[in-house]
Amino acid sequence: ANRGEIAIRIMRTAHALGVTTVAIYSKDDAQSLHVTYADESIGLPGHGANAYLSIDAVIAAAQKIGCDAIHPGYGLLSESAELAQACSDTGLVFVGPSITTLQSFGDKRSARTLAKAAGVTVIEGRDKVTSISDVEQFFNEQQQQAIMVKAVNGGGGRGMRVVNQANEIASAFTRCQAESLSAFGSDDLYVERYLPTVRHIEVQIVGDGKKVIHLWERDCSVQRRNQKLLELAPAPNLETTARQSLLDAAITIGQACDYKGLGTVEFLVDKHRNFYFMEMNTRIQVEHPITEQVIDFDLIREQITVAAGIPISGKHYLPKLHSIECRINAEDPYNDFRPSPGKITNLHIPGGHGVRLDTHVYSGYIIPPYYDSMIAKLITTAQTREEAINKMKRALDEFIIEGVKTTIPFHRQLMEDPDYVKGDYTTKFMESFEMNE
């Protein structure tokens, strides 16, 4: 029940398992590669994300074809307890956690409550705000220090705004509500204290409803407007004790809800190595390939087998390599990263040992303006982080996309940045980064 590159990624593993796949698509998305890659396809009524957000339409499509299961991918309905309930009601398997777990973590307010009950530190906040005055009150309680307005059902940087001054509150509240309603079908918001100088580190977990293990961590600190631009695994410059504390906390949260399926527990880590639970994503992540690369493990396969009732092995996987993922967006990095939908007139894909590209685009493909701007994920893997960076430089040099502006020049420059190369950066990194035209 998804589109683009993640739909293709899921189909590849399904095909390897001998499972037949069905693609759904909106009217404007009929030329996307995932439609032809699937064994069968069926159109949805409507245009844009709204087509994919219709639970009734998704269920009807699955029933019409005769599907056994629905894989929700990421974004859209991927963390929807309502979709999981609809699957249960109609005899379909939802490839994801239980309905109760989705309700607990899909709502970031209840996720905070669960984390606190499990003894994991969370950022000070107010779990429900329904008006601008609610936000103003919390802002004043924080002695007018910066706060973050966030969508309860948000993700991907949407429905999130930092408020530094009182006169920014009304705009932040209104925009977060609008973005959340458009992207996730809900305008529920909450607020929390803003931590300005932190790293964003997440832990991949997997469970089968009885046992939970971790599959190590990823660093996602290079962000712009709370949207990730690049990720790497393992996290650089993370002390052994700090890493172990994060891994233990992630497992604690997973065990607290008898987690079943894949999940990502996200933390903010300050300069004193204090860490705070931020949220849990009950789905496959955009950046899952770097975990797959460093431990040689197919996460989508694990999702499907767990959903089929097969217990996890519980094996302790060790990261033996270093991997970097660059999110290649159809955006103009020289012009304030503005979206640049249009037609790809020429495409050359990089290759070689340790180079992976997950994408749904091709030469002649027209990028629709209705979805997230990410059009590809370029991943390089090597024995050391330095080698992975050098390999990424070469791969970016080889990667040619003509017809639309992309973030390839940004990523190429980032690979030369001294602070990035040293692993010395926080989520504030992009505030001081300047593009060289």
VMD Tcl script that draws the C-alpha trace (Angstrom):
set ca {
  {0.00 0.00 0.00}
  {2.65 2.47 -1.08}
  {4.41 3.94 -4.08}
  {7.80 4.71 -5.58}
  {11.09 3.33 -4.40}
  {9.87 1.71 -1.18}
  {7.20 -0.21 -3.08}
  {9.88 -1.55 -5.43}
  {12.15 -2.36 -2.49}
  {9.39 -4.41 -0.84}
  {8.54 -6.17 -4.11}
  {12.14 -7.25 -4.63}
  {12.22 -9.13 -1.35}
  {8.71 -10.50 -1.88}
  {9.74 -11.88 -5.26}
  {12.82 -13.47 -3.69}
  {10.48 -15.21 -1.25}
  {8.21 -16.34 -4.08}
  {5.42 -13.99 -3.06}
  {3.27 -12.36 -5.75}
  {2.94 -8.58 -5.47}
  {0.25 -6.07 -6.38}
  {0.87 -2.35 -6.89}
  {-1.68 0.37 -6.23}
  {-1.41 3.79 -7.84}
  {-3.20 7.11 -8.04}
  {-4.25 8.57 -11.38}
  {-1.18 10.82 -11.54}
  {1.20 8.00 -10.56}
  {0.44 5.50 -13.31}
  {3.90 5.97 -14.90}
  {5.83 5.27 -11.71}
  {8.13 2.27 -12.03}
  {6.56 0.43 -9.10}
  {3.41 -0.04 -11.18}
  {5.15 -2.04 -13.88}
  {7.53 -3.77 -11.48}
  {4.69 -5.51 -9.62}
  {3.13 -8.75 -10.83}
  {-0.24 -6.99 -10.96}
  {-1.47 -3.43 -10.48}
  {-4.73 -1.70 -9.71}
  {-5.60 1.99 -9.86}
  {-7.06 3.98 -7.01}
  {-9.69 6.72 -7.36}
  {-8.37 10.24 -6.91}
  {-5.08 12.09 -7.26}
  {-1.99 12.62 -5.13}
  {-1.44 11.39 -1.60}
  {-5.17 11.45 -0.86}
  {-5.64 8.45 -3.12}
  {-3.13 6.41 -1.10}
  {-4.60 7.66 2.19}
  {-8.04 6.19 1.52}
  {-8.27 3.09 3.71}
  {-11.52 2.00 2.06}
  {-9.94 2.22 -1.40}
  {-6.81 0.33 -0.34}
  {-8.81 -2.47 1.28}
  {-11.18 -2.66 -1.70}
  {-8.22 -2.98 -4.08}
  {-6.67 -5.76 -2.00}
  {-9.96 -7.64 -1.85}
  {-10.62 -7.25 -5.56}
  {-7.26 -8.79 -6.47}
  {-7.43 -11.43 -3.75}
  {-4.42 -10.42 -1.65}
  {-3.41 -12.14 1.58}
  {-1.49 -9.26 3.13}
  {-0.85 -5.54 2.91}
  {2.61 -4.04 3.38}
  {2.27 -0.33 4.19}
  {5.85 0.83 3.45}
  {6.70 4.20 5.01}
  {4.72 7.43 5.17}
  {1.08 7.56 4.08}
  {-0.82 4.84 6.03}
  {2.27 3.01 7.26}
  {1.56 3.64 10.95}
  {-2.22 3.67 10.74}
  {-3.98 1.64 13.40}
  {-7.15 2.20 11.38}
  {-5.64 0.43 8.36}
  {-4.44 -2.44 10.57}
  {-7.93 -2.73 12.06}
  {-9.49 -2.72 8.58}
  {-7.10 -5.51 7.56}
  {-8.10 -7.52 10.61}
  {-11.79 -6.97 9.93}
  {-11.47 -8.22 6.36}
  {-9.12 -11.16 6.96}
  {-5.98 -9.48 5.60}
  {-2.59 -9.63 7.29}
  {-1.12 -6.21 8.12}
  {2.67 -6.41 7.74}
  {3.49 -4.45 10.86}
  {2.95 -4.29 14.61}
  {-0.27 -5.03 16.47}
  {-3.16 -2.57 16.44}
  {-2.50 -1.76 20.11}
  {1.16 -1.00 19.42}
  {0.28 1.20 16.45}
  {-2.15 3.11 18.63}
  {0.47 3.54 21.34}
  {3.31 4.71 19.12}
  {1.47 6.19 16.14}
  {0.20 8.73 18.62}
  {3.42 10.33 19.82}
  {1.72 11.47 23.01}
  {0.99 7.94 24.16}
  {4.49 6.93 23.00}
  {5.97 9.45 25.42}
  {3.77 8.03 28.18}
  {4.88 4.48 27.45}
  {8.56 5.46 27.37}
  {8.28 7.26 30.72}
  {6.53 4.25 32.24}
  {9.41 2.06 31.01}
  {11.92 4.36 32.75}
  {13.29 6.00 29.60}
  {13.86 9.77 29.74}
  {11.69 11.93 27.50}
  {11.90 15.63 26.63}
  {9.77 17.88 28.80}
  {6.57 18.76 26.95}
  {2.81 19.02 26.86}
  {1.21 16.03 25.23}
  {-1.83 17.81 23.85}
  {-2.34 21.32 22.50}
  {-5.59 22.27 20.81}
  {-5.15 26.02 20.46}
  {-2.58 28.74 19.96}
  {-3.09 29.78 23.59}
  {-2.08 26.28 24.76}
  {1.22 26.68 22.94}
  {1.68 30.19 24.31}
  {1.17 28.92 27.83}
  {3.79 26.20 27.44}
  {6.20 28.69 25.86}
  {5.83 30.95 28.88}
  {6.30 28.00 31.24}
  {9.66 27.44 29.55}
  {10.69 31.04 30.33}
  {10.26 31.75 26.63}
  {13.06 29.36 25.66}
  {12.72 27.66 22.29}
  {10.06 24.98 21.92}
  {9.04 22.56 19.19}
  {5.49 22.26 17.86}
  {5.01 18.76 16.46}
  {2.34 16.70 14.75}
  {1.15 13.77 16.82}
  {1.08 11.57 13.72}
  {3.94 13.28 11.89}
  {7.11 12.15 10.21}
  {9.55 13.08 7.47}
  {9.98 16.60 8.84}
  {6.36 17.52 8.12}
  {4.17 19.06 10.80}
  {7.13 20.31 12.84}
  {8.21 23.88 13.64}
  {10.69 25.41 16.08}
  {9.39 28.46 17.94}
  {12.04 30.87 19.20}
  {9.86 33.90 19.85}
  {6.26 34.44 20.97}
  {5.28 36.07 17.67}
  {6.12 32.82 15.82}
  {3.63 30.69 17.72}
  {0.47 31.38 15.71}
  {2.16 30.72 12.38}
  {3.87 27.54 13.65}
  {0.62 26.18 15.06}
  {-1.36 26.87 11.89}
  {1.28 25.49 9.52}
  {1.88 22.35 11.57}
  {-1.83 21.61 11.64}
  {-2.16 22.13 7.89}
  {0.89 20.01 7.02}
  {-0.16 17.22 9.34}
  {-3.71 17.14 8.02}
  {-2.49 17.07 4.42}
  {0.19 14.40 4.91}
  {-1.29 12.22 7.65}
  {-5.01 12.96 7.78}
  {-4.88 14.36 11.33}
  {-4.16 17.82 12.72}
  {-3.43 16.78 16.34}
  {-0.37 18.54 17.79}
  {1.82 18.49 20.89}
  {4.74 20.60 22.11}
  {8.05 19.94 23.80}
  {11.17 21.78 24.86}
  {13.57 22.32 21.96}
  {17.08 20.96 22.38}
  {19.23 23.02 20.02}
  {22.59 21.23 20.06}
  {22.00 17.50 19.83}
  {22.63 14.50 17.67}
  {19.75 12.49 16.24}
  {20.49 8.80 16.73}
  {18.03 5.99 16.16}
  {18.07 2.30 17.03}
  {16.63 -0.41 14.80}
  {14.75 -3.12 16.68}
  {12.86 -6.22 15.61}
  {10.53 -8.39 17.64}
  {8.12 -11.27 17.20}
  {5.74 -10.46 20.05}
  {7.80 -12.44 22.56}
  {11.44 -11.48 22.16}
  {13.00 -8.21 20.99}
  {16.53 -7.58 19.71}
  {18.34 -4.52 18.41}
  {20.08 -4.26 15.06}
  {22.33 -1.38 16.10}
  {22.05 2.33 15.50}
  {22.07 4.96 12.75}
  {23.10 8.62 12.90}
  {20.57 10.92 11.23}
  {21.85 14.30 12.43}
  {22.35 15.95 9.03}
  {18.94 17.54 8.60}
  {17.34 20.60 7.15}
  {14.08 21.86 8.64}
  {13.84 18.63 10.63}
  {14.02 16.53 7.49}
  {16.86 14.05 7.15}
  {19.26 14.55 4.26}
  {21.83 11.88 4.97}
  {22.28 8.96 7.37}
  {25.12 6.64 8.33}
  {25.77 3.52 10.34}
  {27.29 2.96 12.76}
  {27.08 6.40 14.41}
  {30.52 8.09 14.48}
  {32.19 9.29 17.66}
  {29.75 7.50 19.94}
  {31.36 6.09 23.05}
  {30.78 2.43 23.87}
  {28.90 3.13 27.09}
  {26.66 5.74 25.44}
  {25.92 3.37 22.56}
  {25.05 0.53 24.90}
  {22.73 2.77 26.93}
  {20.85 3.73 23.76}
  {20.58 0.12 22.60}
  {19.36 -1.02 26.02}
  {16.76 1.76 26.17}
  {15.44 0.82 22.73}
  {15.03 -2.83 23.73}
  {13.35 -1.78 26.98}
  {10.75 0.18 25.03}
  {10.21 -2.71 22.61}
  {9.80 -5.20 25.43}
  {7.36 -2.91 27.23}
  {4.83 -3.43 24.43}
  {5.76 -6.98 23.32}
  {6.81 -5.50 20.00}
  {6.16 -7.45 16.82}
  {7.79 -6.47 13.53}
  {10.35 -3.80 12.69}
  {10.57 -0.58 14.66}
  {12.92 2.35 15.04}
  {13.39 4.06 18.38}
  {14.62 7.62 17.92}
  {16.68 9.56 20.46}
  {18.25 12.98 20.84}
  {21.70 12.90 22.40}
  {23.26 16.04 23.89}
  {26.93 16.95 24.26}
  {27.01 15.42 27.74}
  {25.85 12.07 26.29}
  {22.45 12.46 27.94}
  {19.79 10.98 25.72}
  {16.05 11.53 25.41}
  {13.41 9.37 23.79}
  {11.86 11.30 20.93}
  {9.53 8.90 19.15}
  {9.20 5.42 17.77}
  {8.46 4.65 14.14}
  {6.46 1.44 13.81}
  {7.40 0.81 10.20}
  {10.32 0.41 7.82}
  {12.47 3.55 7.70}
  {13.70 5.40 4.62}
  {17.24 4.84 5.87}
  {16.90 1.11 6.52}
  {19.42 0.16 3.76}
  {22.46 1.28 5.75}
  {21.55 -1.12 8.57}
  {21.05 -3.87 6.02}
  {24.47 -3.14 4.54}
  {26.49 -3.11 7.77}
  {25.02 -6.34 9.18}
  {24.13 -8.08 5.87}
  {20.48 -8.58 6.79}
  {17.27 -8.12 4.77}
  {14.93 -6.10 7.00}
  {11.97 -6.37 4.63}
  {12.31 -10.14 4.63}
  {12.18 -10.09 8.42}
  {9.02 -7.97 8.32}
  {7.30 -10.42 6.00}
  {8.36 -13.56 7.87}
  {7.36 -12.13 11.26}
  {3.97 -11.18 9.81}
  {3.69 -14.78 8.58}
  {4.11 -16.00 12.18}
  {7.75 -17.09 11.99}
  {9.70 -16.24 15.19}
  {12.86 -14.18 14.96}
  {16.09 -16.06 15.46}
  {17.27 -13.77 18.25}
  {20.74 -13.96 16.75}
  {23.09 -11.15 17.76}
  {24.24 -9.48 14.54}
  {27.46 -7.45 14.61}
  {28.08 -4.45 12.35}
  {31.19 -5.25 10.32}
  {31.09 -2.41 7.81}
  {30.31 1.31 7.49}
  {27.50 2.60 5.28}
  {26.23 6.03 4.20}
  {22.93 6.93 2.57}
  {22.35 10.15 0.64}
  {18.73 11.06 0.02}
  {18.66 12.36 -3.53}
  {15.80 14.85 -3.72}
  {14.35 16.69 -6.70}
  {15.31 20.02 -5.16}
  {17.52 22.93 -6.13}
  {20.22 23.16 -3.44}
  {21.43 26.48 -4.86}
  {18.00 28.03 -4.43}
  {17.02 27.30 -0.83}
  {16.35 23.61 -1.56}
  {13.15 24.36 -3.41}
  {11.29 21.40 -4.95}
  {11.88 20.92 -8.66}
  {9.35 18.48 -10.12}
  {9.60 17.91 -13.84}
  {10.81 15.48 -16.49}
  {14.06 13.56 -16.18}
  {15.60 13.86 -19.63}
  {18.76 11.85 -18.99}
  {19.76 9.41 -16.26}
  {23.02 7.59 -15.56}
  {23.16 5.38 -12.48}
  {26.41 4.82 -10.57}
  {27.67 1.33 -9.82}
  {30.60 -0.70 -8.59}
  {31.42 -2.67 -5.46}
  {29.66 -1.34 -2.38}
  {27.33 0.99 -4.29}
  {23.55 0.56 -4.00}
  {20.79 2.69 -5.50}
  {17.13 2.41 -4.48}
  {14.90 4.39 -6.85}
  {11.75 4.35 -8.96}
  {12.76 6.90 -11.58}
  {14.04 6.44 -15.13}
  {14.96 8.55 -18.14}
  {11.74 10.14 -19.34}
  {10.00 9.86 -15.97}
  {7.95 12.91 -14.98}
  {8.26 13.68 -11.26}
  {4.80 14.59 -9.94}
  {4.50 17.56 -7.58}
  {2.15 15.82 -5.16}
  {4.58 13.76 -3.09}
  {7.81 13.96 -1.13}
  {10.70 15.23 -3.25}
  {12.96 12.20 -2.65}
  {13.55 10.37 -5.93}
  {16.46 8.07 -5.03}
  {18.64 6.78 -2.21}
  {22.33 6.35 -2.92}
  {24.12 4.04 -0.49}
  {27.81 3.23 -0.27}
  {29.39 0.64 1.99}
  {33.03 -0.03 2.88}
  {35.39 -1.35 5.55}
  {35.79 2.08 7.14}
  {33.77 5.28 7.26}
  {36.52 7.10 5.38}
  {36.38 4.56 2.57}
  {32.59 4.83 2.46}
  {32.90 8.62 2.11}
  {35.43 8.30 -0.72}
  {33.22 5.75 -2.43}
  {30.26 8.11 -2.08}
  {32.26 10.92 -3.74}
  {32.87 8.72 -6.77}
  {29.29 7.49 -6.90}
  {27.92 11.03 -6.74}
  {30.29 12.07 -9.54}
  {28.93 9.22 -11.66}
  {25.28 9.93 -10.83}
  {23.79 12.03 -13.64}
  {20.22 13.32 -13.52}
  {19.32 15.89 -16.16}
  {16.09 17.81 -16.64}
  {15.51 18.60 -12.97}
  {17.75 20.02 -10.28}
  {18.67 17.62 -7.47}
  {20.58 17.54 -4.21}
  {23.52 15.67 -5.79}
  {25.74 18.84 -5.72}
  {24.91 19.36 -2.05}
  {25.85 15.82 -1.13}
  {29.05 16.03 -3.16}
  {30.10 19.16 -1.28}
  {29.09 17.60 2.04}
  {31.53 14.74 1.47}
  {34.34 17.33 1.50}
  {33.19 19.22 4.60}
  {35.83 18.91 7.36}
  {33.30 18.67 10.20}
  {31.29 16.03 8.41}
  {34.40 14.02 7.58}
  {35.44 14.14 11.25}
  {31.95 13.18 12.40}
  {31.81 16.42 14.39}
  {28.30 17.75 13.84}
  {24.80 18.03 15.33}
  {21.32 18.70 14.01}
  {22.39 22.36 13.71}
  {24.94 21.45 11.04}
  {22.96 22.86 8.10}
  {22.60 26.29 9.73}
  {26.27 27.01 9.03}
  {26.64 25.04 5.81}
  {26.98 27.17 2.68}
  {26.59 25.83 -0.83}
  {29.38 26.59 -3.33}
  {27.85 27.38 -6.69}
}
mol new
graphics top color blue
foreach p $ca { graphics top sphere $p radius 0.5 }
foreach p [lrange $ca 0 end-1] q [lrange $ca 1 end] { graphics top cylinder $p $q radius 0.2 }
display resetview
